[in-house]
Amino acid sequence: MKYFLEKYLKEIEGYFLEAGDVTGSNSGVNDNGRVFYGYASFYPQELDLIIQLSKNKGEDYLVVAEIMNKEGREDEEIFSFSGDESFLKNELNARRDELIFRLLLRFRQAL
């Protein structure tokens, strides 16, 4: 899942850099042993996209995607769902456009 999430966030970063909606960005994936999460930060808007994966029951994970400002406030949940690794990958791919659209709305509000 780590490689998938890294690639997923890089694709979203690339979309906004190529479109000229942001001037800079960075992303990464972290695992604190309990929660696995990926982030992408966008500049000059100073907004973060955060996707968290928490172990649920058995092989299931809970996924939450949200947008947060630089102070860690004004968060906005984009989606939340649970399932096994295969389901998560399919669902994240299916929701990519929704995620991009919601980020675009926040970028426009931030400027």
Steps between C-alpha positions, in 0.01 A plus 500: 500500500790736570622495139144545369436801727834662411423462128141620546609819677777566245239479221280754675800726562599473135150589384502832689860586410438433131174697500675793669262505797792484745861617484639229725411187689642210693364169620588202708371195681544425870416206724490554875414136567133567563400729214648507153461831319605688192506873446544747217566866579429768242647853472434795500158397636659316795238226496561135581324195366516222757396140441498281811473121510417341835489127558142390560395138553686216331641617168276809481620858519316825561598774255439869563602777261496861612630845412662710771652849508851576627383551858334159505160662510218545254508134417253360252434131469479394137410135547517211742455127432632163607596176330787271414810614313363417155175686568693802632713527187197476272300749705785752523549481123126545442492807727810675359296753299284586802813558704655724233178699466476559876865611514440743212210655691718547808788644294266765363378584850857528631618754244 
